[in-house]
Amino acid sequence: MSTSRLSNRFSITEAKSLVKDLSQPRAWIYWLDFTVSILIGHAAFHILLNAREISGLTGGPLACLRVGLFALIAVLYMRSSMFIHELVHLPPGKFRGFRICWNLLCGIPFLIPSFLYYPHVDHHRRKHYGTDQDGEYLDLSHRHPANILLFLVAALVVPVAAFVRFSLMTPIGWLFPRARLWVERRASSMVVDIFYLRGDFGPDAKRMMRLQEVACFLWCIVLILRAPLASGVWIDGFLIQAYLLSVTLILINNIRTLGAHRWMGDGRELSFEEQLLDSVNYPYRPWFTELWGPTGTRYHALHHLFPSIPYHNLGMAHRRLMAGLPQDSIYRDTVRVSLIGAIAELWHRAADARKRPQGIVKDDGTLAA
C-alpha cells in the first residue's frame, strides 16, 4: 500500500520530459575542469613540500601558509578524485583520452585506478540497490550508531590498505592464481560494504584491471624507493603529507557518503520510489556544498533518478524538476539543506532502531522519522 501511494506522487515520464535534453556530456568541460583542478593541486602540493624555501617565511606565517595550502590541495584533489564517479557513467567506448589522462594524473598516483569503481553500476541496478549485491550500501539506520563512527575512523586505515593492495597483494596474485581470484573478488572494489564480492565485468574490464594494477605496483615501488634514494630516510615529508591528505580526502568523502542516503533499507528489494526517497540532494549554498560534494555528488537523489545526466547539467536538471513537478511530488522530499543535520538524523534513527517498526516508509506514504 505504501509503495502504491508513493508511485501516485511521482511520474518518471513527467520527470523525463523536463530533462530529456540534458544527457549529453560536454568533453571540453570535463577536460578543463579536471586538468585545471589536478594540475593546480599538484603544483600546490610541490609548494607545500618546499614552502620554507619558496616563501622564505618562518614560524607562524609559515604555518599559516602550509595550512592554507593543505586546505587548497584537499579541495582540488577531492574534486579531481571524484571524476572517478563520472567515468563509470560516461558512454562506453567514448572519452578514451580523458579516461587515460585521469588515471595517469590522478587514479594511479592516488592508488584509486578506475577499475576499482566498476561495481558502482550495481548500486544503480534497481533489484540490487540496498541488498547484499550492492557494495555501496549499509543498513545504517538499523545498526548501532557506533557503525557510523567506525565508518569515519576507517579513513585512517584505507590509505595503508590501498598501498598493501597494490604493493604486496598484486604481485602475490601474479604468482598464485587462487590468491589472485581472492584479491579480485574481495580487494578490488571501492565500496562501503567490506563483505561485498566483486562480480565479473567482462574480459575488457579484466584486461584494464591488469594494466592499471601494473601501473599502481610500479608507482608503489617508486614510493618505497624515492625517500631512501633522495634523502636517506624511509619516511619523509612527501609521504607524511601524502598520507595526511589521503586521510583528509577519505574522511570528507565518507562524511559526504553518510549524507548521500538516508540508509533506511533493511536488505530487501526496494521499489524505485523508495530508492529515490532514500537518496538526498543538497542544492543550497553551492559555494560550500560543491567543496565536499563536487562533480554533482551533492545531487545524489537526482543522480539516482537519471544516472546518465552529466555532472555539469545536474544543477539545471534539479531546477527544472523543482519548477515543473507537482507540489506533492516525492522528489521534493529528497532535498535537504544541511549535511550535518542529515547525518545527525541518521545517528538518531540508528539509536532508536529497536523502537522503530521496520520498513522504509510509513502507512501514509511518508518517510519514517
C-alpha positions as CSV (number, residue, x, y, z in Angstrom):
1,M,0.0,0.0,0.0
2,S,2.8,2.4,0.9
3,T,4.6,1.8,-2.4
4,S,1.3,2.4,-4.3
5,R,0.8,5.7,-2.6
6,L,4.4,6.7,-3.4
7,S,4.0,5.9,-7.1
8,N,1.0,8.1,-7.2
9,R,3.2,11.0,-6.1
10,F,5.8,10.6,-8.8
11,S,5.8,10.1,-12.6
12,I,9.1,9.2,-14.2
13,T,7.6,10.0,-17.6
14,E,6.8,13.5,-16.5
15,A,10.3,14.0,-14.9
16,K,12.0,12.7,-18.1
17,S,10.1,15.2,-20.2
18,L,11.6,18.0,-18.2
19,V,15.3,17.0,-18.5
20,K,15.4,14.9,-21.7
21,D,17.8,17.3,-23.4
22,L,20.4,17.3,-20.6
23,S,22.1,13.9,-21.0
24,Q,24.8,14.9,-23.4
25,P,28.2,15.2,-21.7
26,R,30.4,18.1,-23.0
27,A,34.0,16.9,-23.3
28,W,35.6,20.3,-23.0
29,I,34.1,20.8,-19.6
30,Y,35.5,17.5,-18.4
31,W,38.9,18.3,-19.7
32,L,39.0,21.9,-18.5
33,D,37.6,21.1,-15.0
34,F,39.8,18.1,-14.3
35,T,43.1,19.3,-15.8
36,V,42.9,22.7,-14.1
37,S,42.0,21.1,-10.7
38,I,44.6,18.4,-10.8
39,L,47.5,20.5,-12.2
40,I,47.0,23.3,-9.7
41,G,46.6,20.7,-7.0
42,H,50.0,19.1,-7.9
43,A,51.6,22.5,-8.1
44,A,50.3,23.5,-4.7
45,F,51.5,20.1,-3.3
46,H,55.0,20.9,-4.6
47,I,54.8,24.3,-2.9
48,L,53.6,22.8,0.3
49,L,56.6,20.4,0.4
50,N,59.0,23.3,-0.2
51,A,57.1,26.1,1.5
52,R,60.0,27.4,3.6
53,E,62.5,27.6,0.7
54,I,60.0,29.1,-1.8
55,S,58.4,31.6,0.6
56,G,61.2,32.5,2.9
57,L,58.8,32.5,5.8
58,T,59.3,31.1,9.2
59,G,57.3,30.5,12.4
60,G,53.6,31.4,12.5
61,P,53.3,32.9,8.9
62,L,54.9,29.7,7.5
63,A,52.5,27.5,9.5
64,C,49.5,29.6,8.2
65,L,50.8,29.2,4.6
66,R,51.1,25.5,5.0
67,V,47.6,25.2,6.5
68,G,46.1,27.2,3.6
69,L,48.0,25.2,1.0
70,F,46.8,22.0,2.6
71,A,43.2,23.1,2.5
72,L,43.5,24.2,-1.1
73,I,45.1,20.9,-2.1
74,A,42.4,18.9,-0.3
75,V,39.7,20.8,-2.2
76,L,41.4,20.4,-5.6
77,Y,42.3,16.7,-5.1
78,M,38.8,15.9,-3.8
79,R,37.3,17.4,-6.9
80,S,39.8,15.6,-9.2
81,S,39.3,12.3,-7.4
82,M,35.5,12.4,-7.7
83,F,35.7,12.3,-11.5
84,I,36.1,8.5,-11.0
85,H,32.3,8.6,-10.5
86,E,31.8,10.3,-13.8
87,L,33.9,7.8,-15.6
88,V,31.5,4.9,-14.8
89,H,28.6,6.8,-16.3
90,L,30.2,8.2,-19.4
91,P,29.1,6.5,-22.6
92,P,31.0,3.2,-23.1
93,G,33.8,3.4,-25.7
94,K,33.9,7.2,-25.6
95,F,36.1,9.7,-23.7
96,R,39.0,7.2,-24.0
97,G,41.6,10.0,-23.9
98,F,40.0,11.5,-20.8
99,R,39.9,8.1,-19.0
100,I,43.6,7.6,-19.7
101,C,44.5,11.1,-18.6
102,W,42.5,10.8,-15.4
103,N,44.2,7.5,-14.5
104,L,47.7,8.9,-15.3
105,L,47.4,12.2,-13.4
106,C,45.1,11.1,-10.5
107,G,43.9,7.4,-10.4
108,I,47.4,5.8,-10.4
109,P,49.2,8.3,-8.2
110,F,46.3,8.2,-5.7
111,L,46.1,4.4,-5.9
112,I,42.4,4.7,-6.9
113,P,42.5,3.4,-10.5
114,S,39.2,3.5,-12.3
115,F,38.7,-0.3,-12.3
116,L,38.0,-0.1,-8.6
117,Y,34.8,1.8,-9.2
118,Y,33.3,-0.6,-11.8
119,P,31.0,-2.2,-9.1
120,H,29.2,1.2,-8.8
121,V,26.9,0.0,-11.5
122,D,25.4,-2.5,-9.0
123,H,24.4,0.4,-6.8
124,H,22.2,1.7,-9.7
125,R,20.5,-1.6,-10.5
126,R,17.0,-1.4,-9.1
127,K,17.0,-5.0,-8.0
128,H,20.4,-4.7,-6.3
129,Y,20.1,-1.3,-4.5
130,G,20.2,-1.8,-0.8
131,T,20.7,-5.6,-0.9
132,D,23.7,-7.7,-0.3
133,Q,24.6,-7.3,-4.0
134,D,25.1,-3.6,-3.5
135,G,28.6,-2.9,-2.3
136,E,27.8,0.8,-1.7
137,Y,25.0,0.3,0.8
138,L,24.8,-0.5,4.5
139,D,21.6,-0.6,6.6
140,L,23.0,2.1,8.9
141,S,19.6,3.2,10.1
142,H,19.1,-0.3,11.6
143,R,22.5,-0.7,13.1
144,H,24.2,0.5,16.3
145,P,25.3,4.1,15.8
146,A,28.9,3.0,16.6
147,N,29.0,1.8,13.0
148,I,28.8,5.4,11.8
149,L,31.9,6.2,13.8
150,L,33.7,3.2,12.5
151,F,32.9,4.2,9.0
152,L,34.6,7.6,9.6
153,V,37.6,6.2,11.5
154,A,38.2,3.8,8.6
155,A,39.8,6.8,6.8
156,L,42.9,6.2,8.9
157,V,43.4,2.7,7.6
158,V,42.3,2.9,3.9
159,P,45.5,4.6,2.6
160,V,47.6,1.9,4.1
161,A,45.2,-0.8,2.8
162,A,45.4,0.6,-0.7
163,F,49.2,0.6,-0.6
164,V,49.3,-3.0,0.7
165,R,46.8,-4.0,-2.0
166,F,49.0,-2.8,-4.9
167,S,52.5,-3.3,-3.5
168,L,52.1,-6.7,-1.9
169,M,48.8,-8.4,-2.9
170,T,49.1,-7.6,-6.6
171,P,52.4,-9.4,-7.1
172,I,51.2,-12.3,-4.9
173,G,48.2,-12.6,-7.2
174,W,50.5,-12.8,-10.2
175,L,52.3,-15.8,-8.6
176,F,49.4,-17.6,-7.2
177,P,46.1,-17.9,-9.2
178,R,44.0,-18.8,-6.2
179,A,45.2,-15.7,-4.4
180,R,44.5,-13.6,-7.5
181,L,40.9,-14.7,-7.5
182,W,40.6,-13.8,-3.8
183,V,42.1,-10.3,-4.5
184,E,39.9,-9.7,-7.5
185,R,36.7,-10.6,-5.6
186,R,37.4,-9.1,-2.2
187,A,40.0,-6.4,-2.6
188,S,39.4,-4.8,-5.9
189,S,36.3,-2.6,-5.3
190,M,35.8,0.9,-3.9
191,V,32.8,0.1,-1.7
192,V,31.5,0.6,1.8
193,D,30.5,-3.0,2.5
194,I,33.7,-4.9,3.3
195,F,31.9,-8.2,2.6
196,Y,30.9,-7.3,-0.9
197,L,32.1,-9.8,-3.6
198,R,33.1,-8.3,-6.9
199,G,31.5,-9.9,-10.0
200,D,32.8,-10.4,-13.4
201,F,32.6,-7.3,-15.6
202,G,33.9,-9.0,-18.7
203,P,37.3,-9.5,-20.5
204,D,37.8,-5.8,-21.3
205,A,37.4,-4.8,-17.7
206,K,39.7,-7.6,-16.6
207,R,42.4,-6.5,-19.1
208,M,42.1,-2.9,-17.9
209,M,42.4,-4.1,-14.3
210,R,45.7,-5.9,-15.2
211,L,47.1,-2.8,-16.9
212,Q,46.2,-0.5,-14.0
213,E,47.5,-3.0,-11.4
214,V,50.9,-3.0,-13.1
215,A,50.9,0.8,-13.1
216,C,49.9,1.0,-9.4
217,F,52.5,-1.6,-8.5
218,L,55.3,0.4,-10.2
219,W,54.1,3.6,-8.5
220,C,54.3,1.8,-5.1
221,I,57.9,0.8,-5.9
222,V,58.6,4.5,-6.7
223,L,57.1,5.5,-3.3
224,I,59.2,2.9,-1.5
225,L,62.5,3.8,-3.1
226,R,62.0,7.5,-3.5
227,A,62.7,8.7,0.1
228,P,65.8,6.4,0.7
229,L,67.4,7.4,-2.6
230,A,66.5,11.1,-2.3
231,S,67.2,11.8,1.4
232,G,68.5,8.6,3.0
233,V,65.3,8.1,5.2
234,W,62.4,5.7,4.7
235,I,59.7,8.2,5.5
236,D,60.0,11.8,4.6
237,G,57.8,14.9,4.3
238,F,56.4,13.8,1.0
239,L,55.0,10.5,2.4
240,I,53.7,12.2,5.6
241,Q,51.9,14.9,3.7
242,A,50.6,12.3,1.2
243,Y,49.2,10.2,4.0
244,L,47.6,13.2,5.7
245,L,46.0,14.3,2.5
246,S,44.7,10.8,1.8
247,V,43.1,10.6,5.2
248,T,41.5,14.0,4.8
249,L,40.1,13.2,1.4
250,I,38.7,9.8,2.5
251,L,37.2,11.4,5.6
252,I,35.5,14.1,3.6
253,N,34.2,11.5,1.2
254,N,32.9,9.3,4.0
255,I,31.1,12.2,5.6
256,R,29.6,13.0,2.2
257,T,28.6,9.4,1.7
258,L,26.8,9.3,5.1
259,G,24.6,12.2,3.9
260,A,24.1,10.9,0.4
261,H,21.4,8.4,1.6
262,R,19.0,8.0,4.5
263,W,20.1,4.4,4.7
264,M,16.6,3.2,5.6
265,G,16.8,0.0,3.6
266,D,16.7,-3.2,5.6
267,G,18.2,-5.6,3.0
268,R,15.0,-6.2,1.0
269,E,14.5,-5.1,-2.6
270,L,13.2,-1.6,-2.7
271,S,10.8,0.0,-5.2
272,F,12.0,2.8,-7.5
273,E,10.2,5.4,-5.4
274,E,11.6,4.0,-2.2
275,Q,15.1,4.2,-3.6
276,L,14.5,7.8,-4.7
277,L,13.3,8.8,-1.2
278,D,16.3,7.0,0.4
279,S,18.6,9.4,-1.5
280,V,19.3,13.1,-0.8
281,N,20.0,16.3,-2.7
282,Y,21.8,19.3,-1.3
283,P,21.1,22.1,-3.9
284,Y,21.6,25.1,-1.5
285,R,24.8,27.0,-0.7
286,P,26.8,25.7,-3.8
287,W,29.8,27.9,-2.7
288,F,30.2,25.4,0.2
289,T,28.4,22.2,-0.8
290,E,30.4,22.0,-4.0
291,L,33.6,21.7,-1.9
292,W,32.5,18.4,-0.2
293,G,30.2,17.2,-2.9
294,P,32.0,18.1,-6.2
295,T,31.2,16.9,-9.7
296,G,27.5,16.6,-9.0
297,T,27.7,14.3,-6.0
298,R,25.7,16.7,-3.9
299,Y,22.8,15.9,-6.2
300,H,22.7,12.2,-5.2
301,A,19.0,11.6,-5.4
302,L,18.8,13.3,-8.8
303,H,21.8,11.2,-10.0
304,H,19.9,8.0,-8.9
305,L,16.9,9.2,-10.8
306,F,18.8,10.0,-14.0
307,P,22.3,8.4,-13.9
308,S,23.1,9.4,-17.5
309,I,22.9,13.2,-16.9
310,P,26.5,14.5,-16.7
311,Y,27.6,16.3,-13.6
312,H,27.7,19.8,-15.3
313,N,23.9,19.6,-16.1
314,L,22.6,18.3,-12.7
315,G,22.1,21.8,-11.3
316,M,19.9,22.8,-14.2
317,A,18.1,19.5,-14.2
318,H,17.3,19.9,-10.5
319,R,15.9,23.4,-11.0
320,R,13.7,22.2,-13.9
321,L,12.3,19.4,-11.8
322,M,11.6,21.6,-8.8
323,A,9.8,24.1,-11.1
324,G,7.9,21.6,-13.2
325,L,6.9,18.7,-10.9
326,P,3.7,18.9,-8.8
327,Q,3.9,20.3,-5.4
328,D,3.3,16.9,-3.8
329,S,6.0,15.1,-5.8
330,I,8.2,12.9,-3.7
331,Y,11.2,14.4,-5.5
332,R,10.8,17.4,-3.3
333,D,11.3,15.2,-0.2
334,T,14.8,14.4,-1.3
335,V,16.0,18.0,-0.7
336,R,18.0,18.8,2.4
337,V,19.9,21.9,3.5
338,S,22.4,20.6,6.0
339,L,24.7,17.6,5.5
340,I,25.5,17.6,9.2
341,G,21.8,17.8,10.0
342,A,21.1,14.7,7.8
343,I,23.9,12.8,9.5
344,A,22.6,13.7,12.9
345,E,19.2,12.4,11.9
346,L,20.8,9.2,10.8
347,W,22.5,8.9,14.2
348,H,19.2,9.3,16.0
349,R,17.5,6.8,13.7
350,A,20.2,4.3,14.4
351,A,20.0,4.9,18.2
352,D,16.2,4.4,18.1
353,A,16.3,1.5,15.7
354,R,14.9,-1.1,18.1
355,K,11.9,1.2,18.9
356,R,11.0,1.9,15.3
357,P,9.0,-0.5,13.1
358,Q,10.9,-1.9,10.1
359,G,10.3,-0.5,6.7
360,I,11.4,2.5,4.7
361,V,8.0,4.3,4.7
362,K,5.0,4.6,7.0
363,D,1.5,3.6,6.0
364,D,0.7,7.1,5.0
365,G,3.4,7.0,2.4
366,T,5.9,9.4,4.2
367,L,9.4,8.6,5.1
368,A,9.8,7.1,8.6
369,A,11.4,9.5,11.0
